[in-house]
């Protein structure tokens, strides 16, 4: 699993066009990339996924910033899954934005980030990848498709699967047990999903 796979799975499941490459400028990409970031921000704190995080200084300022307000931009590390915080000279930056995997802020030097490192390809926890896809679907349904009823249903599925994860952890069962529940088995075993509008 990777970002493009998750996004395309979610686009297909909600009846939208897939994208061939990241940052292609399409409406589908803009909506799905925003949904993907929101899904990560929502899900990572909800469970101990054991992702590694690290703090690193960002290399030289880019010559052009993609942001309308912030004139300084820095390329994020290639393995950045989610930015947890940004710092200038050791102090937390109050205002910054992420645009096209670039951190945009008011400062032209001394910038560092604390971020969650993405697992290597093929090493994403299976249930986490499925939950991210489901949550992206929910955001797309609500904002891009304007289908709040199906968005609420998808949100309920996410919460049910998260509860199954917590229950399995509380029972101290092997991680594989969490994939045997009916909800997870139905989601993970049904192959490609297409949005039907109902």
C-alpha positions as CSV (number, residue, x, y, z in Angstrom):
1,X,0.0,0.0,0.0
2,X,1.0,3.6,-0.6
3,X,-0.8,7.0,-0.8
4,X,-1.7,6.7,-4.5
5,X,-3.1,3.2,-4.0
6,X,-5.2,4.3,-1.1
7,X,-6.5,7.3,-2.9
8,X,-7.3,5.4,-6.1
9,X,-9.1,2.7,-4.1
10,X,-11.2,5.4,-2.3
11,X,-12.0,7.2,-5.6
12,X,-13.1,4.0,-7.3
13,X,-15.2,3.0,-4.3
14,X,-17.0,6.3,-4.3
15,X,-17.7,6.3,-8.0
16,X,-15.1,8.8,-9.0
17,X,-12.4,8.8,-11.6
18,X,-9.0,7.4,-10.6
19,X,-5.8,9.4,-11.1
20,X,-2.7,8.2,-12.9
21,X,-0.1,10.2,-11.0
22,X,0.0,12.3,-7.9
23,X,-0.4,16.1,-8.1
24,X,-2.0,15.9,-11.6
25,X,-4.1,19.0,-10.9
26,X,-7.4,17.2,-11.3
27,X,-10.4,17.9,-9.0
28,X,-10.3,14.2,-8.0
29,X,-6.7,14.5,-6.8
30,X,-7.2,17.8,-4.9
31,X,-10.2,16.3,-3.1
32,X,-8.7,12.9,-2.4
33,X,-5.3,14.2,-1.3
34,X,-6.9,16.5,1.2
35,X,-9.1,13.6,2.4
36,X,-6.1,11.4,2.7
37,X,-4.3,13.9,5.0
38,X,-7.3,14.4,7.1
39,X,-7.8,10.6,7.4
40,X,-4.2,10.2,8.7
41,X,-4.6,13.0,11.2
42,X,-7.8,11.4,12.4
43,X,-6.6,7.7,12.6
44,X,-3.0,7.8,13.8
45,X,-3.8,9.1,17.3
46,X,-6.7,6.7,17.7
47,X,-4.5,3.6,18.2
48,X,-1.0,2.5,18.9
49,X,0.1,1.6,15.4
50,X,3.8,1.6,16.4
51,X,4.8,3.9,13.6
52,X,8.2,5.5,14.1
53,X,8.6,9.2,14.3
54,X,11.6,11.5,14.1
55,X,12.6,15.1,14.1
56,X,14.9,16.4,11.3
57,X,16.0,19.8,10.0
58,X,14.7,20.6,6.6
59,X,17.2,21.2,3.8
60,X,17.6,24.4,1.9
61,X,14.6,26.6,1.2
62,X,13.0,26.0,-2.2
63,X,13.3,28.7,-4.8
64,X,9.6,29.0,-5.3
65,X,6.8,28.5,-2.8
66,X,3.4,27.0,-3.9
67,X,1.6,28.9,-1.1
68,X,-0.1,32.3,-1.7
69,X,0.8,33.7,1.7
70,X,3.9,31.9,2.9
71,X,6.9,32.8,0.7
72,X,9.2,30.1,2.2
73,X,8.8,26.4,1.3
74,X,10.8,23.3,2.2
75,X,10.5,19.8,0.7
76,X,9.4,17.2,3.2
77,X,11.3,14.0,3.7
78,X,10.3,11.3,1.2
79,X,9.1,9.0,4.0
80,X,7.0,11.6,5.7
81,X,3.5,10.1,6.4
82,X,2.2,12.9,8.6
83,X,3.7,16.1,10.0
84,X,3.1,16.3,13.7
85,X,4.8,19.7,14.3
86,X,7.1,22.2,12.8
87,X,9.8,24.2,14.5
88,X,11.8,27.4,13.9
89,X,15.1,27.5,16.0
90,X,13.6,25.0,18.4
91,X,10.3,26.8,18.9
92,X,7.0,25.5,17.6
93,X,5.7,27.3,14.5
94,X,2.2,28.5,15.0
95,X,1.3,28.9,11.3
96,X,2.3,26.7,8.5
97,X,0.7,24.7,5.7
98,X,1.6,21.6,3.8
99,X,1.2,21.9,0.0
100,X,2.3,19.2,-2.5
101,X,4.6,17.6,0.2
102,X,6.2,21.0,0.9
103,X,6.1,22.7,4.2
104,X,5.3,26.4,3.7
105,X,6.0,28.9,6.5
106,X,7.2,32.4,7.3
107,X,10.8,31.4,8.0
108,X,13.7,31.3,5.6
109,X,16.1,29.2,7.7
110,X,16.3,27.1,10.9
111,X,13.2,25.1,10.2
112,X,12.7,21.5,11.3
113,X,9.8,19.0,11.5
114,X,8.6,16.2,13.7
115,X,6.9,13.6,11.5
116,X,5.5,10.1,11.4
117,X,7.6,7.9,9.2
118,X,5.7,5.9,6.6
119,X,6.3,2.1,6.6
120,X,8.1,0.7,3.7
121,X,6.0,-0.4,0.7
122,X,4.4,-3.7,1.5
123,X,4.8,-3.2,5.2
124,X,1.7,-1.1,6.0
125,X,-0.4,-2.7,8.7
126,X,-3.3,-4.2,6.7
127,X,-6.1,-3.0,8.9
128,X,-4.6,0.5,9.1
129,X,-4.5,0.8,5.3
130,X,-8.1,-0.3,5.1
131,X,-9.2,2.1,7.7
132,X,-7.4,5.0,6.0
133,X,-9.1,4.0,2.7
134,X,-12.5,3.9,4.4
135,X,-12.0,7.3,6.1
136,X,-10.9,8.8,2.7
137,X,-14.1,7.4,1.2
138,X,-16.1,9.1,4.0
139,X,-14.5,12.5,3.4
140,X,-15.0,12.1,-0.4
141,X,-18.6,11.1,0.0
142,X,-19.3,14.1,2.3
143,X,-17.4,16.8,0.4
144,X,-16.8,15.7,-3.2
145,X,-20.0,13.6,-3.8
146,X,-22.2,15.6,-1.4
147,X,-23.6,12.3,-0.1
148,X,-23.9,12.7,3.7
149,X,-25.9,9.6,4.3
150,X,-23.3,7.2,2.8
151,X,-20.6,9.3,4.5
152,X,-22.2,8.6,7.9
153,X,-22.4,4.9,7.1
154,X,-18.7,4.8,6.2
155,X,-17.8,6.7,9.4
156,X,-19.8,4.1,11.4
157,X,-17.8,1.3,9.8
158,X,-14.5,3.0,10.7
159,X,-15.6,3.4,14.3
160,X,-16.7,-0.3,14.4
161,X,-13.4,-1.5,13.1
162,X,-11.4,0.7,15.5
163,X,-13.4,-0.8,18.4
164,X,-12.6,-4.3,17.1
165,X,-8.9,-3.4,17.2
166,X,-9.1,-2.1,20.8
167,X,-11.1,-5.1,21.9
168,X,-8.5,-7.5,20.4
169,X,-5.7,-5.6,22.1
170,X,-7.5,-5.6,25.5
171,X,-7.9,-9.4,25.2
172,X,-4.2,-9.6,24.4
173,X,-4.9,-11.8,21.4
174,X,-2.5,-12.1,18.5
175,X,-2.8,-9.3,16.0
176,X,-4.1,-11.7,13.4
177,X,-7.3,-12.2,15.5
178,X,-8.4,-8.6,14.7
179,X,-8.9,-9.5,11.1
180,X,-11.3,-12.4,11.8
181,X,-14.3,-10.2,12.8
182,X,-17.2,-10.1,10.5
183,X,-16.9,-6.4,9.7
184,X,-13.2,-6.6,8.9
185,X,-13.6,-9.9,7.0
186,X,-16.4,-8.4,4.9
187,X,-14.3,-5.3,4.1
188,X,-11.1,-7.0,3.4
189,X,-12.4,-10.0,1.5
190,X,-14.8,-8.5,-0.9
191,X,-12.3,-7.4,-3.5
192,X,-12.8,-4.2,-5.5
193,X,-15.6,-1.9,-4.2
194,X,-17.7,0.4,-6.3
195,X,-20.0,3.1,-5.1
196,X,-23.6,2.4,-5.8
197,X,-25.2,5.5,-4.4
198,X,-27.3,3.5,-1.9
